[in-house]
Amino acid sequence: MQGGFSSKVLDVLSDPMNLPPEFLDYLVQHQAVNGIPTPIQSRTTTIASGTRTSNVSSSGTTFATGNDLLATSLAFTASGGNSYIVLVLSRGWNNSGTAGSASNELHFNLDGADAGRFAGSVFPAANQVTPLSVGGFLLTPAAGSHTLNVRLFVNSGTGTIVGGAGGAGNDVPLFVSISAI
């Protein structure tokens, strides 16, 4: 069965630049009805980011006694109508405390105040480094200028987040960013 429709299919498969006009018309109609997919990356705009090239540790057991991940908080101006995604990336984090019970927590430090927990981990063994790649949702802060950092504290032991200078044989920097959505 080499004639008719089969022949047209073989022509298209052998030369994708030779698409029949009916197919092109269908594509235009399909896109008009269904839209063109947009990658998620274009739906957010990074407005501030920072790195740290050394480890961050804390044995503080409350927000007030914990340590911020960045030496300098990220400054941004909120519109009053946007929410934000905060991203934290590191080669890893750990806790020196008792396996299975010592935990690390990450909270938003918005304008010097606790704006909520968005990540935490209990570690299966003392000092076992596990990868850290977390994102948190900061719900519509009031319009105006703000500062944001991420604070580490623990329930016991000493929590550490890895940061380095990068380059051959070194840990990469700890990274924190805030994006408007």
Stockholm file with secondary structure:
# STOCKHOLM 1.0

chainA/1-181         MQGGFSSKVLDVLSDPMNLPPEFLDYLVQHQAVNGIPTPIQSRTTTIASGTRTSNVSSSGTTFATGNDLLATSLAFTASGGNSYIVLVLSRGWNNSGTAGSASNELHFNLDGADAGRFAGSVFPAANQVTPLSVGGFLLTPAAGSHTLNVRLFVNSGTGTIVGGAGGAGNDVPLFVSISAI
#=GR chainA/1-181 SS CCSHHHHHHHHHHHCTTCCCHHHHHHHHHHHHHHCCCCCGGGGCEEEEEEEESSCEEECCCSGGGSEESSSSCEEEEECSSCCEEEEEEEEEEEECSCTTTCEEEEEEEETTEEEEEEEEEECSSTTCCEEEEEEEEECCCCSEEEEEEEEEEESSSCEEECCCCCSTTSCCCEEEEEEEC
#=GC SS_cons         CCSHHHHHHHHHHHCTTCCCHHHHHHHHHHHHHHCCCCCGGGGCEEEEEEEESSCEEECCCSGGGSEESSSSCEEEEECSSCCEEEEEEEEEEEECSCTTTCEEEEEEEETTEEEEEEEEEECSSTTCCEEEEEEEEECCCCSEEEEEEEEEEESSSCEEECCCCCSTTSCCCEEEEEEEC
//
